[in-house]
Protein backbone atom coordinates (compact mmCIF):
# COMPACT_ATOMS: atom_id res chain seq x y z
CA UNK A 1 0.00 0.00 0.00
CA UNK A 2 1.21 3.44 -0.85
CA UNK A 3 2.20 6.02 1.75
CA UNK A 4 0.43 8.67 -0.34
CA UNK A 5 -2.89 10.04 1.03
CA UNK A 6 -6.07 8.66 -0.51
CA UNK A 7 -7.57 11.55 -2.48
CA UNK A 8 -9.83 9.93 -5.08
CA UNK A 9 -12.29 8.08 -2.82
CA UNK A 10 -10.78 4.64 -3.52
CA UNK A 11 -8.23 3.03 -1.20
CA UNK A 12 -6.33 0.37 -3.17
CA UNK A 13 -3.85 -2.04 -1.63
CA UNK A 14 -2.02 -5.19 -2.63
CA UNK A 15 -1.44 -8.41 -0.70
CA UNK A 16 1.00 -11.15 -1.65
CA UNK A 17 0.50 -14.54 0.00
CA UNK A 18 1.84 -18.06 -0.34
CA UNK A 19 -1.56 -19.59 0.53
CA UNK A 20 -5.18 -18.79 -0.24
CA UNK A 21 -6.92 -17.56 2.91
CA UNK A 22 -9.70 -15.52 4.39
CA UNK A 23 -8.84 -12.09 5.81
CA UNK A 24 -10.72 -9.59 7.95
CA UNK A 25 -10.22 -5.90 7.26
CA UNK A 26 -11.05 -3.24 9.83
CA UNK A 27 -10.67 0.53 9.73
CA UNK A 28 -11.05 2.67 12.86
CA UNK A 29 -10.92 6.40 13.35
CA UNK A 30 -7.59 7.79 14.54
CA UNK A 31 -8.57 7.52 18.21
CA UNK A 32 -9.59 3.87 17.70
CA UNK A 33 -13.13 4.37 19.02
CA UNK A 34 -15.27 4.17 15.87
CA UNK A 35 -15.22 1.23 13.47
CA UNK A 36 -15.73 2.82 10.03
CA UNK A 37 -15.15 -0.25 7.82
CA UNK A 38 -15.32 -4.00 8.40
CA UNK A 39 -15.02 -6.54 5.61
CA UNK A 40 -14.19 -10.25 5.31
CA UNK A 41 -12.74 -11.36 1.98
CA UNK A 42 -10.90 -14.22 0.32
CA UNK A 43 -7.49 -13.93 -1.32
CA UNK A 44 -5.76 -16.39 -3.62
CA UNK A 45 -2.18 -17.60 -3.66
CA UNK A 46 0.09 -14.97 -5.24
CA UNK A 47 -0.58 -11.27 -5.71
CA UNK A 48 -4.02 -9.87 -4.85
CA UNK A 49 -5.39 -6.32 -5.14
CA UNK A 50 -8.36 -4.92 -3.24
CA UNK A 51 -10.16 -1.59 -3.48
CA UNK A 52 -12.28 -0.01 -0.77
CA UNK A 53 -14.60 2.91 -1.42
CA UNK A 54 -13.74 5.49 1.25
CA UNK A 55 -15.53 8.46 -0.32
CA UNK A 56 -18.06 8.56 2.53
CA UNK A 57 -15.33 8.95 5.19
CA UNK A 58 -14.33 12.34 6.55
CA UNK A 59 -10.87 13.68 5.89
CA UNK A 60 -8.39 12.41 8.46
CA UNK A 61 -6.18 9.55 9.59
CA UNK A 62 -7.59 6.06 10.04
CA UNK A 63 -6.11 2.89 11.50
CA UNK A 64 -6.20 0.04 8.98
CA UNK A 65 -5.89 -3.57 10.19
CA UNK A 66 -5.92 -6.88 8.30
CA UNK A 67 -6.15 -10.12 10.30
CA UNK A 68 -6.05 -13.78 9.31
CA UNK A 69 -7.48 -16.85 11.06
CA UNK A 70 -4.05 -17.71 12.54
CA UNK A 71 -4.07 -14.47 14.54
CA UNK A 72 -1.50 -12.65 12.43
CA UNK A 73 -2.28 -9.03 11.70
CA UNK A 74 -0.94 -6.04 9.81
CA UNK A 75 -1.56 -2.51 11.12
CA UNK A 76 -1.06 0.68 9.12
CA UNK A 77 -2.38 4.22 9.07
CA UNK A 78 -4.28 5.60 6.08
CA UNK A 79 -4.71 9.32 5.41
CA UNK A 80 -7.89 10.38 3.63
CA UNK A 81 -7.93 13.81 2.00
CA UNK A 82 -10.74 15.51 0.12
Protein Blocks (a to p, Z undefined) as FASTA:
>chain_A
ZZbdcfehpacdddddfbdcddddddddfkomaccbdcdddddehjddddddfklpccdd
dddddddfkopacdddddddZZ
